[in-house]
Amino acid sequence: MTNYKKSTFLFLKRFLLIVLIYQLSRILFYFINLELFDRFTFQNFTGGLLFDLAAISYINITFLIAHLIPGNFKYNSTYQMILKITFYIVNLIFIATNFIDIIYYRFTGRRSTFAMITAKGMKQEIPGLLSSFFKEFWYIVIIFLILSLLLWKLIPALNEKMILKKITKKDYLKKSVFICTSLIIIIILGRGGLQKKPIKIVDGIKYGNLNNAGLVLNTPFTILKTLTKKDDIEKVNYFTSEELKSIYNPVVSIQPDQSFTKKNVVILILESFGNENIKRGQTPFLDSLITKSYYFKSGFANGKISIDAVPSILSSIPSLMNNSFITSGYSLNKTNSISEILKKQGYQTSFFHGAFNGSQNFDQYTKIAGFDEYYGKDQYQGEDAFDGKWGVFDQEFLQYFALKLSTFKQPFLTSLFTISSHNPYIIPEKHKGKFPKGTTIIQESIAYTDFALREFFNTAQKQNWYNNTLFVITADHTSSGGDRDIDKTNIGKFRIHILFFDPSNPEFVGVNEKNFQQIDIMPSIVDYLNITTKIVSFGKSYKTKENFVVYYLQGTYHCIIDDDYLAFANNQTVGLYNWKTDILLKKNLMNIDKIKVQKYEKFIKAYIQTFNERVINNELSL
C-alpha cells in the first residue's frame, strides 16, 4: 500500500471512530433521559446518523485536507503528532457539548445552540455552576473522562517508518483530483445529501415523532448551524399583506369604558414554578393565594428557559427563534414594553433580580425595554445571604424588595425574578430540614421559595403601597421534568400558573378557563388598569374572546386554540390533538379532522409571517 493510501485510510479510520463515538453519546443521551423520549426507532437511528455525518464532516474538513494534501512533509513524525493532537482536541470539544446536553436538555427541552452554549450574560455564575454540575452529575463527568482516554488510545496513527519517494507532477495531479473529489464527498455529507438546501435543525422532525426530534439531532450540529447567524428567522410569504391582516394582526387597541386606575403593578416571576410543582404539597402559600386571585388555570410559558420569559412577560414577545430574543441580533429592537406604556402614565419603573449583575443579560434588556432602574446582587442591602452560586437567597432578597418599594414614588411598576429554585437548588443552612423534599430534586427549593413568598407578603401588607397594588405572579418556565407523564408531553412542558391578585378588589377573584400565556400578561395589565392605548402585542387581553397560545421549540411551532393542539414543522402540520381529553397526546387527529388542520394552519402561518416580518423590520412598536 502506498504512503498516500495509508494516509487516506488513516483519515477514514479516524473519521469513523468519531462517528462511532457520536452514536455512543446518543445511546447514553437516550438511556439517561429515557423518561423524556418515546421508544427509540430505526428511523431515529438513520436520521441521527445523517445529522452526525453532517456535523462531523464540517468539523473535520480541515483535517481531511491536512491528511490528503500532496507532499511528503505530511509523513514527518512531528507533523503527524500535531495532526493527531489537534484532531483529538477539536473533536473532543464538540463531543463534550453532546455530554453537556445529556443533562442540560432536561432543563431546556432542546439541543443547545451557540448562544446557549456560550452562556452569554452568565460569566460570573459559571465557576460556581460548573462545580455544582460536577458534583451533582459526577457520573457524566467520569464517563466523559473515560471516553476521552479511550478516544486518545483508539485514534490510529502512522507508526511505521515511511519510505519516501519523489512525487512526480503526474502524482501531484492525481492526488489533487483525489483530494478535490474527497472534498466534494465530505461537503455532500456536511449538507446532508444532494437536496437543494442543506439540512437544518428543523429537519430533525422528519426522522421520528415530535417528541424524539432532540434525540435525532446532535449538539455540535445545532451549534454549528447557529454559529455565524445573526438570527435564525427569515421572511415567509404565506399571504399577501391584505390577507395577513385579515387573518392575524398583532396591533392591539385597548379602549376601556372606565377611567384609568392608577395602581402600582408588581410582577413576580418565580423560577421553575411550573404546574408540575404546584398544588403538590410544596406551595401551601401560593395555593392559598390562588383562591384569592384571578387565576388562569390553563396557563402557558412561551419558552423553556429564563431568558425567554422576560421579553414574553414584559414586552409580549414570544420566543419563536432557536436563539432567545435577548441574545439575538434583534435584542435592540424598539418594543412596546409594559415599562414604556406605564411610564407615559407617570409610573416609576424598576426590575429586581437577586443574581449577579448582568446575569442572563436582564440588566441590558430591561434598560432597552425602558425600565428606569435595575437592582441586582450588587445593589442588595441586608444581612449576608449569598448562596455561593447564583446570588442572594430569595427570602432576604424579597424582604429587601418589599422595603425598597416603600421608598419609591407611587405609582410604580416593578418586577422581581427569584433565583433559589434554580439548579443547584440550595437551601439556606438555617432552613435545612424544614421543607418537604417532594418527589423531584427541585421541589424542596420550590417549598423554600414559597415560604419566602409568604414572608414577602407578610411584610408587603404592612406597607402603605400594598392595597393600591396589582400583583401578577407567574413562573418563568417549567422545571426539568416532573414525575407524572402529563408533565412530559409537549403541552405539559409549558404548563405554568399565572394569577392576578388585587387585595383591594375582592370581586376580581375566580378561575379563568381560557388559554392564557405569558405574552398575554402585558396587554391584560394595561386593560385591567383601563389605559387607552394602541400597541403591538403578540398576546391578547384576558377580556377578549380570543383563545390561542403559541410557543416554539427547536423547529416546531406549537399552537393551542380552544381544546385543540396543533404541531407545525417544515411548513406542514405534524400533529393535531385534543389536549383536554387526550392529555397524553396519544391520538393524532391530523388525518381525521382536516377542516380544523386547515383552519389552524392558516392561523399559525399568519402568526409566523407576522412575527418574522415585524422582528426583521424592527416593527415591534407603533
C-alpha positions in Angstrom: 0.0 0.0 0.0 1.4 3.4 -0.9 2.0 6.1 1.6 -0.8 8.2 0.3 -3.3 5.4 0.6 -2.1 4.8 4.1 -2.8 8.5 4.9 -6.2 8.3 3.3 -7.2 5.2 5.3 -5.8 6.9 8.4 -8.3 9.7 8.0 -11.1 7.4 7.2 -10.5 5.3 10.3 -10.3 8.4 12.5 -13.5 9.8 10.9 -15.4 6.5 11.5 -14.1 6.4 15.1 -15.7 9.8 15.7 -18.9 8.6 14.1 -19.0 5.6 16.5 -18.5 7.9 19.5 -21.4 10.1 18.4 -23.6 7.0 18.3 -22.5 6.0 21.8 -23.2 9.5 23.1 -26.7 9.3 21.5 -27.3 6.0 23.2 -26.2 7.5 26.5 -28.3 10.6 25.9 -31.3 8.3 25.3 -31.0 6.0 28.3 -30.1 8.7 30.9 -33.1 10.7 29.7 -35.4 7.7 29.0 -38.4 9.3 30.6 -38.3 12.3 28.2 -38.5 10.3 24.9 -40.7 7.8 23.2 -39.3 4.5 22.0 -36.0 4.7 20.0 -36.7 3.6 16.5 -34.6 2.6 13.5 -35.8 5.8 11.8 -34.4 7.8 14.7 -31.1 6.0 14.2 -30.8 6.6 10.5 -31.8 10.3 11.0 -29.3 10.7 13.8 -26.6 9.2 11.7 -27.4 11.7 8.9 -27.0 14.6 11.3 -23.9 13.1 12.9 -22.2 12.7 9.5 -23.1 16.4 8.7 -21.6 17.7 11.9 -18.5 15.5 11.8 -17.9 16.4 8.1 -18.0 20.1 8.8 -15.8 19.8 11.8 -13.2 17.6 10.1 -13.0 19.1 6.6 -9.7 20.8 7.5 -8.3 17.6 8.8 -9.2 15.9 5.5 -7.1 18.4 3.7 -4.3 18.0 6.2 -4.3 14.2 5.7 -4.6 14.2 1.9 -2.7 17.3 0.7 0.1 16.1 -1.7 3.6 16.2 -0.4 6.0 14.1 1.7 6.1 16.6 4.5 2.9 15.1 6.0 4.7 11.9 6.8 7.0 13.7 9.2 6.6 12.4 12.8 6.2 15.9 14.2 3.5 16.8 11.6 1.7 13.6 12.4 1.8 14.1 16.1 0.5 17.7 15.8 -2.2 16.4 13.4 -3.3 13.7 15.9 -3.3 16.1 18.9 -5.4 18.8 17.1 -7.8 16.2 15.7 -8.3 14.9 19.2 -8.8 18.3 20.9 -11.1 19.7 18.3 -13.3 16.7 18.1 -13.3 16.2 21.9 -14.6 19.8 22.4 -17.6 19.1 20.2 -18.2 15.7 21.8 -18.2 17.4 25.2 -21.2 19.5 24.1 -23.1 16.3 23.5 -22.3 15.3 27.1 -23.3 18.7 28.5 -26.7 18.4 26.8 -27.3 15.0 28.3 -28.2 17.0 31.4 -28.9 20.5 30.1 -31.6 19.1 27.7 -33.7 18.2 30.8 -34.0 21.9 31.6 -34.3 23.4 28.1 -36.1 20.7 26.2 -33.9 21.4 23.2 -30.4 20.9 21.9 -28.1 23.8 22.8 -27.3 26.5 20.2 -24.2 28.6 20.0 -25.8 31.4 22.0 -26.9 29.0 24.8 -23.6 27.1 25.0 -21.5 30.2 25.3 -23.7 31.3 28.2 -23.8 35.0 27.3 -24.6 37.0 30.4 -23.6 34.2 32.7 -19.9 34.9 33.1 -19.8 35.3 36.9 -22.1 32.4 37.7 -20.2 29.8 35.5 -17.5 28.8 38.0 -20.0 28.1 40.8 -22.4 26.4 38.4 -19.7 24.2 36.9 -18.7 23.0 40.3 -22.3 22.2 41.2 -22.7 20.4 37.8 -19.6 18.2 38.5 -20.8 17.4 42.0 -24.4 16.6 41.1 -23.7 14.9 37.8 -20.4 13.3 38.6 -21.2 10.2 36.7 -21.4 12.1 33.4 -18.0 13.7 34.1 -16.5 10.2 34.8 -18.0 8.7 31.7 -16.7 11.6 29.6 -13.2 11.3 31.1 -13.1 7.6 30.4 -14.3 8.2 26.8 -11.6 10.9 26.4 -8.9 8.5 27.4 -10.3 5.8 25.1 -10.5 8.2 22.2 -6.9 9.1 22.5 -5.9 5.5 22.8 -8.0 4.4 19.8 -7.1 7.2 17.4 -5.0 5.3 14.8 -1.5 6.6 13.9 1.1 6.2 11.2 3.6 4.3 13.4 5.6 2.5 10.7 8.5 4.1 9.1 7.7 5.6 5.7 9.8 5.0 2.6 9.6 8.4 0.9 9.7 8.6 -2.9 9.9 11.7 -5.1 6.5 12.9 -6.1 6.1 13.5 -9.8 3.9 16.1 -11.5 1.6 13.2 -12.5 1.3 12.1 -8.9 0.5 15.7 -7.8 -2.2 15.9 -10.5 -3.7 12.5 -9.4 -3.7 13.4 -5.8 -5.1 16.9 -6.4 -8.0 15.3 -8.3 -8.5 12.8 -5.4 -8.5 15.5 -2.7 -11.0 17.6 -4.7 -13.2 14.5 -5.1 -12.9 13.8 -1.3 -13.8 17.4 -0.5 -16.9 17.2 -2.7 -17.9 14.0 -0.9 -17.4 15.4 2.6 -19.3 18.6 1.6 -22.2 16.5 0.4 -22.1 14.7 3.8 -21.9 18.0 5.5 -25.0 19.4 3.8 -26.9 16.1 4.5 -27.2 15.0 0.8 -27.7 16.3 -2.7 -31.1 18.1 -2.0 -31.5 21.8 -2.9 -30.8 23.1 0.6 -28.6 21.7 3.4 -30.4 20.0 6.3 -31.4 22.3 9.1 -32.3 22.0 12.7 -36.0 21.8 12.0 -35.4 18.7 9.7 -34.9 16.6 12.8 -38.7 16.1 12.9 -38.5 14.2 9.7 -36.9 11.2 11.3 -39.3 10.3 14.0 -42.1 11.6 16.0 -42.2 15.1 17.5 -41.0 14.1 20.9 -37.8 12.4 19.6 -36.5 15.3 17.4 -33.9 16.2 20.1 -32.7 12.6 20.0 -32.2 12.7 16.3 -30.2 15.9 16.4 -26.8 16.3 18.0 -25.4 19.4 19.8 -22.4 20.0 17.6 -24.8 20.3 14.6 -27.1 22.8 16.3 -24.1 24.8 17.5 -22.6 24.9 14.0 -25.9 25.9 12.4 -26.3 28.9 14.8 -22.6 29.8 15.0 -22.4 32.7 12.5 -26.1 33.6 12.3 -27.4 36.9 13.5 -30.7 35.2 13.8 -32.5 32.1 12.6 -35.7 33.5 11.2 -36.4 34.6 7.7 -39.3 36.2 5.9 -42.0 33.9 4.7 -44.7 34.7 2.2 -47.7 32.6 3.0 -50.1 35.5 2.5 -50.3 39.0 0.9 -50.3 42.0 3.2 -54.0 42.4 3.0 -54.7 38.7 3.6 -52.3 38.7 6.5 -54.0 41.5 8.4 -57.4 39.8 7.9 -56.2 36.6 9.5 -53.9 37.9 12.3 -53.0 41.4 13.3 -50.8 42.0 16.4 -51.8 45.6 16.7 -54.0 45.6 19.9 -56.3 48.6 20.5 -57.4 48.9 24.1 -60.4 51.2 24.5 -61.7 50.8 28.1 -65.1 52.2 29.0 -63.9 53.1 32.5 -61.4 55.7 33.8 -57.7 54.9 34.3 -56.9 53.1 37.6 -53.6 54.4 38.9 -52.5 51.2 40.7 -49.0 50.1 41.4 -48.0 46.9 39.5 -45.7 44.2 40.9 -44.8 41.3 38.6 -43.3 38.4 40.4 -41.5 35.8 38.2 -40.9 32.6 40.1 -38.0 30.4 38.9 -39.2 27.0 37.6 -42.7 27.2 39.3 -44.3 25.0 36.6 -47.5 23.1 37.1 -45.6 20.0 38.0 -44.6 21.8 41.2 -47.8 23.5 42.2 -50.5 22.0 44.4 -48.3 19.1 45.3 -47.6 20.0 48.9 -44.6 22.2 48.3 -46.5 25.5 47.8 -49.1 26.0 50.5 -48.9 29.8 50.4 -49.2 30.1 46.6 -52.0 27.5 46.6 -53.9 29.6 49.1 -53.2 32.9 47.2 -54.7 31.3 44.1 -58.0 31.0 45.8 -58.0 34.8 46.5 -56.9 35.7 43.0 -58.0 35.8 39.4 -56.4 32.6 38.3 -55.6 31.4 34.8 -56.0 27.7 35.1 -54.7 27.0 31.6 -51.5 29.0 31.8 -48.6 28.5 29.5 -45.0 29.7 29.2 -43.8 30.9 25.9 -40.4 29.4 26.3 -38.3 26.8 28.1 -35.5 29.0 29.6 -35.4 32.0 31.8 -34.2 34.5 29.2 -37.2 33.5 27.0 -39.6 34.5 29.8 -38.6 38.2 30.4 -39.3 39.5 26.8 -42.5 37.5 26.8 -43.8 38.8 30.1 -42.6 42.4 29.9 -42.8 43.1 26.1 -45.3 40.5 24.9 -42.7 39.0 22.5 -42.9 35.2 22.2 -39.8 33.0 21.8 -40.1 31.9 18.2 -36.4 31.5 17.4 -33.8 29.0 18.2 -31.9 31.8 19.9 -33.6 33.7 22.7 -34.7 37.2 21.7 -32.5 38.7 24.4 -29.3 37.2 22.8 -30.4 37.6 19.2 -29.4 40.3 16.8 -32.8 41.8 17.3 -32.5 42.5 21.0 -32.0 46.2 20.4 -35.3 46.5 18.5 -37.8 49.0 19.9 -40.7 47.4 21.6 -43.9 48.3 23.3 -42.8 47.1 26.8 -45.0 47.4 29.8 -42.5 49.9 31.2 -42.7 52.2 28.2 -46.5 52.1 28.3 -46.8 52.8 32.1 -44.1 55.5 32.1 -46.3 57.5 29.8 -48.8 57.4 32.7 -46.3 58.7 35.2 -45.0 55.4 36.6 -41.6 54.8 38.1 -40.2 51.5 36.8 -37.7 49.0 38.1 -36.5 45.4 37.8 -35.1 43.2 40.5 -33.0 40.1 40.2 -31.0 38.6 43.1 -28.3 37.1 40.9 -25.0 38.7 39.9 -25.5 41.9 38.0 -25.6 41.2 34.3 -26.9 37.7 34.8 -28.7 36.4 31.7 -28.4 40.0 30.3 -31.5 41.0 32.2 -29.9 44.4 33.1 -29.3 45.2 29.4 -32.7 44.0 28.2 -34.7 45.8 30.9 -32.7 49.0 30.1 -33.6 48.6 26.4 -37.2 47.9 27.4 -37.3 51.3 29.2 -37.0 50.3 32.9 -35.6 53.2 35.0 -33.7 51.1 37.5 -32.1 47.6 37.8 -31.4 46.1 41.2 -29.2 43.0 41.3 -26.9 41.4 43.8 -24.6 44.5 43.8 -27.4 46.7 45.0 -28.7 44.4 47.7 -28.6 45.7 51.2 -29.2 43.4 54.1 -27.7 40.6 56.0 -25.2 38.3 54.3 -27.3 35.9 52.2 -25.2 34.9 49.2 -26.0 31.3 48.2 -22.4 30.7 47.0 -23.5 30.1 43.4 -26.2 32.4 41.9 -26.8 35.3 44.2 -28.9 36.3 47.2 -31.3 33.8 48.7 -35.0 34.5 47.9 -36.1 35.2 51.5 -33.6 38.0 52.1 -33.9 39.5 48.6 -37.7 39.5 48.7 -37.6 41.3 52.1 -35.1 43.9 50.6 -37.5 44.2 47.6 -40.6 44.8 49.9 -38.9 47.6 51.9 -37.2 49.2 48.8 -40.6 49.6 47.2 -41.7 51.7 50.2 -39.1 54.3 49.1 -40.5 54.6 45.6 -42.8 57.3 44.4 -46.2 55.9 43.5 -47.5 54.7 41.2 -44.7 52.3 40.3 -44.2 49.3 38.1 -41.7 46.8 39.3 -40.8 43.2 38.5 -38.8 40.7 40.5 -37.3 37.4 39.3 -36.5 34.8 42.0 -33.4 32.5 41.9 -33.4 30.0 44.7 -35.4 27.3 42.9 -32.7 27.2 40.1 -30.2 24.4 39.9 -28.3 23.6 42.2 -31.4 24.2 44.4 -29.5 25.4 47.5 -31.5 25.7 50.8 -30.1 28.2 53.4 -28.4 26.4 56.3 -30.9 27.8 58.8 -33.8 26.3 56.9 -32.5 22.9 56.1 -34.8 20.1 57.0 -37.8 22.4 57.3 -39.4 21.8 53.9 -40.8 18.7 52.3 -38.4 17.0 49.9 -41.1 16.2 47.4 -40.8 13.7 44.6 -38.2 15.5 42.4 -34.9 17.2 43.2 -36.2 20.7 42.7 -39.3 20.5 45.0 -37.6 21.3 48.3 -36.3 24.5 46.9 -39.7 25.3 45.5 -41.1 24.9 49.0 -38.4 27.3 50.3 -39.3 30.0 47.7 -43.0 29.5 48.5 -42.0 30.2 52.2 -40.0 33.3 51.1 -43.0 34.5 49.1 -45.2 34.2 52.2 -42.7 36.3 54.2 -42.7 38.9 51.4 -46.5 39.3 51.5 -46.4 39.4 55.3 -44.1 42.4 55.0 -45.7 43.9 52.0 -49.2 44.1 53.5 -47.8 46.4 56.2 -46.6 48.9 53.7 -48.6 51.9 52.6 -48.5 50.9 48.9 -49.9 47.4 49.3 -53.6 48.0 49.0 -53.1 50.1 45.9 -51.2 47.4 44.1 -52.0 44.7 41.4 -49.7 41.7 41.9 -49.1 39.5 38.9 -47.5 36.1 39.7 -46.1 33.7 37.1 -43.4 31.2 36.5 -40.6 31.7 34.0 -40.9 28.1 32.7 -41.4 24.6 33.9 -38.7 22.6 35.6 -36.5 19.8 34.2 -39.2 17.3 34.4 -42.0 16.2 36.7 -42.7 12.7 38.0 -46.0 12.5 36.1 -46.5 11.5 32.4 -48.7 14.6 31.8 -45.8 16.9 32.6 -43.6 15.3 29.9 -45.8 16.0 26.9 -45.4 19.0 24.6 -48.3 20.5 26.5 -47.1 19.7 30.0 -43.6 21.0 29.3 -45.1 24.5 29.1 -47.9 24.5 31.6 -47.4 27.1 34.4 -49.5 29.1 36.8 -50.4 32.7 36.1 -52.5 34.7 38.6 -53.6 38.4 39.2 -54.1 39.4 42.8 -55.6 42.8 43.8 -56.0 43.0 47.6 -58.3 46.0 47.2 -60.7 44.3 44.7 -62.4 41.2 46.2 -64.6 41.0 43.1 -61.5 40.3 41.0 -61.4 36.6 42.1 -62.1 33.4 40.2 -60.8 30.9 37.8 -60.4 31.7 34.1 -60.6 28.5 32.0 -59.3 30.2 28.8 -55.9 29.6 27.4 -53.5 32.2 28.8 -49.8 32.7 28.1 -47.0 34.9 29.3 -47.3 37.2 26.3 -50.9 37.9 27.4 -49.8 39.4 30.7 -48.7 42.8 29.3 -51.9 43.6 27.4 -54.0 42.2 30.3 -52.3 44.6 32.8 -52.9 47.5 30.5 -56.6 46.5 30.1 -57.1 46.0 33.8 -55.7 49.4 34.5 -58.1 50.9 31.9 -55.3 52.6 29.9 -56.4 53.7 26.5 -53.6 52.8 24.0 -52.7 51.0 20.8 -49.7 48.6 21.0 -48.0 45.8 19.2 -48.6 42.6 21.2 -48.4 39.0 20.1 -50.6 38.1 23.0 -54.2 39.2 23.9 -56.0 40.7 26.9 -57.9 38.4 29.2 -61.0 40.4 28.4 -61.0 39.3 24.7 -62.8 36.3 23.2 -59.5 35.1 21.5 -58.4 31.8 22.9 -55.0 30.9 21.4 -51.5 30.1 22.7 -48.3 29.9 20.6 -44.9 28.6 21.6 -41.9 27.2 19.8 -39.3 24.5 20.5 -36.3 23.8 18.1 -38.0 23.9 14.8 -41.6 23.1 15.8 -44.4 25.6 16.4 -47.0 24.6 18.9 -50.4 26.2 18.6 -53.3 25.8 21.0 -56.7 27.0 20.1 -59.6 26.2 22.4 -59.2 22.5 23.2 -57.1 21.7 20.2 -53.3 21.5 20.0 -51.5 21.7 16.6 -47.8 21.0 16.0 -46.4 22.6 12.9 -42.9 22.0 11.4 -41.3 22.2 8.0 -44.3 24.1 6.7 -46.7 21.4 7.5 -48.8 20.0 10.3 -47.2 17.1 12.1 -49.9 16.6 14.8 -53.4 17.6 15.9 -54.7 16.5 19.3 -57.5 17.4 21.7 -55.3 18.2 24.7 -58.2 18.4 27.1 -59.5 14.8 26.5 -56.3 13.2 25.2 -54.0 14.5 27.9 -51.0 12.3 26.9 -51.4 13.3 23.2 -51.7 9.7 22.0 -54.4 10.1 19.3 -53.2 12.2 16.3 -56.3 13.6 14.6 -54.5 15.4 11.7 -55.7 12.9 9.1 -59.2 12.7 10.7 -60.2 16.3 11.2 -58.7 18.1 8.1 -61.0 21.1 8.4 -59.5 22.0 11.7 -56.0 21.4 10.4 -56.6 23.8 7.5 -58.1 26.4 9.9 -55.3 26.2 12.5 -52.6 26.1 9.8 -53.9 29.3 8.4 -53.7 31.0 11.8 -50.2 29.7 12.7 -48.8 30.6 9.3 -50.1 34.1 9.6 -48.7 34.3 13.1 -45.3 33.2 12.0 -45.2 35.5 9.0 -46.3 38.5 11.1 -43.8 37.8 13.8 -40.8 37.3 11.4 -41.6 40.3 9.4 -42.0 42.6 12.4 -38.9 41.4 14.1 -36.8 41.6 10.9 -38.2 45.1 10.0 -37.9 46.4 13.6 -41.7 46.9 13.8 -42.4 45.7 17.3 -43.8 49.0 18.4 -46.0 51.8 16.9 
